[in-house]
Amino acid sequence: MLRQFRPGSPLAPVGARTAVGCALAGWVSLLLGVGHPYWAVVTAAAVFQANTTLSWHRVVQRTLGNLVGLLLFTALLPVIGTGPPTMVLLVVLFQIGAEALITRNYWLGTVCVTPMALLLAMFASDTPAEVLVADRWTDTLVGVAVGLLSCVLVTNRRAASRIDAALREAEAARDRARLLLDAPAGPGPDRDGDLARSRDRLGTALIELREALDIASGEWWQPDLPEEEAERAEREGHEVLGELVRTLAAPARPAPAAVEHRARAAAGG
């Protein structure tokens, strides 16, 4: 893990964004006198994604989900006031909803997370509900604002270097696979094993190349990306990958000596 964040690594700016953004969010919340500054830290941490564009999308989802969740919590206040058993039941229901939704639709998941967090805070203190709602909303705005600001200020120009490395790996894997396909060796377990390993290496390299392109293209300040070269490498790589899959799926053909032996046996000789 430490190697992934070494100086010069494309992931180092992402780590810097997270550290700076979360710390600043907590400090700003403290300066504003909010009673739950860790909510701002958690919100800022949730904002950070693979690139600035995805982080902006997460800002919108987080803000909308928390707002709807606060409205839901406010609407349930008469029910919540009936006592701890009702509060425990609501926490369980919101937990189930969060687990079911968060991986499928993030903003809907946060609709469940927000009232659950407020209910848990009510168990731990006698803070009035309106104060909790104000703290949560303030921390949400602070977290998303500071998180997005750190994404803009801490640029990730190194994301382009990841494309160069992924491009070289994809081309090397493609060339290796082409040599295996063009080799005159007959079918056999050794050849099939080499082809299978080459297929896996090429497939992984193409996935890495596409991911590197998507991440770099979502950063707002980047040098010119080798898009045409990468597109050509992807196209040629997928062509070779398809040929590898077809070759491995084809039924094994007997060697010429085996064919001749069977022919003689069928002829009675």
C-alpha positions in Angstrom: 0.0 0.0 0.0 2.8 2.4 0.8 4.3 1.8 -2.7 1.0 3.0 -4.2 1.4 6.4 -2.5 5.2 6.8 -3.1 6.3 10.2 -4.6 5.5 10.3 -8.3 2.6 7.8 -7.9 -0.7 8.8 -9.6 -2.5 8.0 -6.4 -0.4 10.3 -4.3 -2.5 13.4 -5.2 -5.6 11.5 -4.3 -4.2 10.8 -0.9 -3.2 14.4 -0.5 -6.7 15.6 -1.5 -8.2 13.3 1.1 -5.9 14.3 3.9 -6.1 18.1 3.2 -9.9 18.1 2.5 -10.9 16.1 5.6 -8.7 18.1 7.9 -9.9 21.4 6.6 -13.5 20.3 6.7 -13.1 19.4 10.4 -11.4 22.7 11.2 -14.0 24.8 9.4 -16.8 23.0 11.2 -15.0 23.7 14.6 -14.6 27.4 13.7 -18.3 27.6 12.9 -19.1 26.1 16.3 -20.9 23.1 15.0 -21.4 20.4 17.7 -20.6 17.4 15.4 -17.5 18.4 13.3 -16.8 14.7 12.5 -19.9 14.8 10.2 -18.1 17.4 8.0 -15.0 15.1 8.0 -17.0 12.1 6.9 -18.8 14.1 4.2 -15.6 15.4 2.8 -14.1 11.9 2.8 -17.2 10.6 0.9 -16.8 13.3 -1.8 -13.4 12.1 -2.9 -13.6 9.8 -5.9 -11.1 8.7 -8.7 -11.2 12.1 -10.3 -12.7 15.6 -10.1 -15.6 14.9 -12.3 -16.7 11.9 -10.3 -16.2 13.9 -7.1 -18.5 16.6 -8.4 -21.2 13.9 -9.1 -20.7 12.6 -5.5 -21.2 16.2 -4.2 -24.6 16.4 -5.9 -25.6 13.0 -4.6 -24.5 13.6 -1.1 -26.1 17.0 -0.8 -29.4 15.8 -2.3 -29.5 12.6 -0.2 -28.7 14.4 3.1 -31.4 17.1 2.4 -34.1 14.5 1.7 -32.9 12.5 4.7 -33.2 15.6 7.0 -36.7 16.2 5.7 -37.6 12.6 6.4 -36.2 12.8 9.9 -38.1 16.0 10.6 -41.3 14.4 9.4 -40.8 11.5 11.7 -40.1 13.6 14.8 -43.7 13.0 16.2 -43.1 9.2 15.9 -39.5 9.5 17.3 -40.8 11.3 20.4 -42.9 8.3 21.5 -39.8 6.7 23.1 -36.6 4.6 22.7 -38.3 1.4 21.4 -39.5 3.3 18.4 -36.2 4.9 17.9 -34.4 1.5 18.0 -36.9 0.1 15.4 -36.3 3.1 13.1 -32.5 2.7 13.4 -32.8 -0.9 12.3 -35.1 -0.1 9.4 -32.8 2.7 8.2 -29.8 0.5 8.5 -31.5 -2.2 6.4 -32.4 0.5 3.8 -28.9 1.9 3.7 -27.3 -1.5 3.2 -29.8 -2.4 0.5 -29.4 0.9 -1.4 -26.0 2.4 -0.9 -24.2 0.2 -3.5 -27.0 0.6 -6.0 -27.9 4.3 -5.7 -25.7 6.4 -3.5 -28.1 9.3 -3.0 -30.9 7.0 -2.0 -28.6 5.3 0.4 -27.7 8.5 2.1 -31.4 9.3 2.5 -31.4 6.3 5.0 -28.0 7.1 6.5 -28.9 10.6 7.5 -31.9 10.0 9.8 -30.1 6.9 11.2 -27.0 9.1 12.2 -29.3 11.7 13.8 -31.2 9.0 15.8 -27.9 7.5 17.0 -26.8 11.0 18.1 -30.0 11.4 20.0 -29.2 8.2 22.0 -25.8 9.6 23.0 -26.9 13.1 24.1 -29.9 15.2 25.0 -29.3 17.7 22.1 -32.6 19.0 20.7 -33.6 17.6 17.4 -33.6 21.0 15.7 -30.0 21.5 16.7 -29.0 18.1 15.3 -30.7 18.9 12.0 -28.9 22.3 11.8 -25.5 20.6 12.6 -26.0 17.9 10.0 -27.0 20.4 7.3 -24.1 22.8 8.1 -21.6 19.9 8.2 -22.9 18.6 4.9 -22.4 22.0 3.2 -19.0 22.4 4.7 -17.9 18.9 3.8 -18.9 19.0 0.2 -17.6 22.6 -0.3 -14.2 21.9 1.2 -14.0 18.5 -0.4 -14.7 19.8 -3.9 -12.3 22.8 -3.3 -9.5 20.5 -2.4 -10.1 18.4 -5.6 -9.7 21.6 -7.6 -6.7 22.9 -5.8 -4.8 19.6 -5.4 -4.4 18.7 -9.1 -3.6 15.2 -10.3 -1.5 15.8 -13.4 0.2 12.5 -12.8 -2.9 10.6 -13.9 -1.5 11.0 -17.5 1.6 9.1 -16.6 -0.5 6.1 -15.6 -1.9 6.1 -19.2 1.6 5.8 -20.6 2.5 2.9 -18.4 -0.9 1.2 -19.1 -0.4 1.8 -22.9 3.0 0.1 -22.9 1.7 -2.9 -21.0 -1.3 -3.3 -23.3 0.9 -3.2 -26.4 3.4 -5.6 -24.9 0.6 -8.0 -24.0 -0.9 -7.7 -27.4 2.4 -8.4 -29.2 3.0 -11.4 -26.9 -0.4 -12.8 -27.7 0.1 -12.3 -31.4 3.4 -14.2 -31.4 1.7 -17.2 -29.6 -1.2 -17.2 -32.1 1.1 -17.1 -35.1 3.5 -19.8 -33.7 3.3 -23.0 -35.8 3.2 -25.2 -32.7 0.5 -27.8 -32.7 -2.3 -28.0 -30.0 -1.5 -29.2 -26.6 -1.8 -28.5 -22.9 1.3 -26.3 -22.8 0.2 -24.2 -25.7 -3.3 -23.9 -24.3 -1.9 -22.8 -21.0 0.3 -20.2 -22.6 -2.7 -18.9 -24.6 -4.9 -18.7 -21.5 -2.2 -16.8 -19.5 -1.8 -14.5 -22.5 -5.5 -13.9 -22.7 -5.7 -13.1 -19.0 -2.7 -10.7 -19.2 -4.1 -8.9 -22.2 -7.6 -8.6 -20.8 -6.2 -7.1 -17.5 -4.0 -4.7 -19.5 -6.9 -3.5 -21.5 -9.0 -2.9 -18.4 -6.2 -1.0 -16.8 -5.8 1.1 -19.9 -9.5 2.0 -20.0 -9.5 2.8 -16.3 -6.5 5.1 -16.6 -8.1 6.9 -19.5 -11.3 7.5 -17.7 -9.6 8.8 -14.6 -7.3 11.1 -16.5 -10.1 12.5 -18.7 -12.0 13.4 -15.6 -9.3 15.7 -14.2 -9.7 19.4 -15.0 -6.0 20.2 -15.6 -4.2 17.6 -17.7 -1.7 17.6 -20.5 -2.8 16.4 -23.9 -3.8 12.7 -23.5 -2.7 10.1 -26.1 -6.3 9.4 -27.0 -5.8 8.3 -30.6 -2.9 6.0 -29.7 -4.9 4.5 -26.8 -8.0 4.0 -29.0 -5.8 2.1 -31.6 -4.2 0.0 -28.8 -7.7 -0.8 -27.4 -9.1 -1.8 -30.8 -6.1 -3.9 -31.8 -6.0 -5.5 -28.3 -9.6 -6.5 -28.4 -9.2 -8.0 -31.8 -6.3 -10.2 -30.6 -8.2 -10.9 -27.4 -11.2 -12.1 -29.4 -8.9 -14.4 -31.5 -7.4 -15.8 -28.3 -10.9 -16.6 -27.0 -11.9 -18.3 -30.2 -8.7 -20.3 -30.4 -9.1 -21.6 -26.9 -12.8 -22.4 -27.4 -12.2 -24.3 -30.6 -12.2 -28.1 -30.3 -8.8 -29.6 -30.2 -7.7 -31.1 -33.5 -5.6 -34.4 -33.5 -2.1 -34.2 -34.7 -1.3 -35.4 -38.3 0.2 -38.7 -37.1 -2.9 -39.5 -35.1 -5.1 -38.8 -38.1 -3.0 -41.1 -40.3 -3.2 -43.9 -37.6 -7.0 -43.6 -37.3 -7.3 -43.7 -41.1 -5.3 -46.9 -41.3 -7.2 -48.5 -38.5 -10.5 -47.7 -40.2 -9.2 -49.2 -43.4 -8.3 -52.4 -41.6 -4.5 -51.8 -42.1 
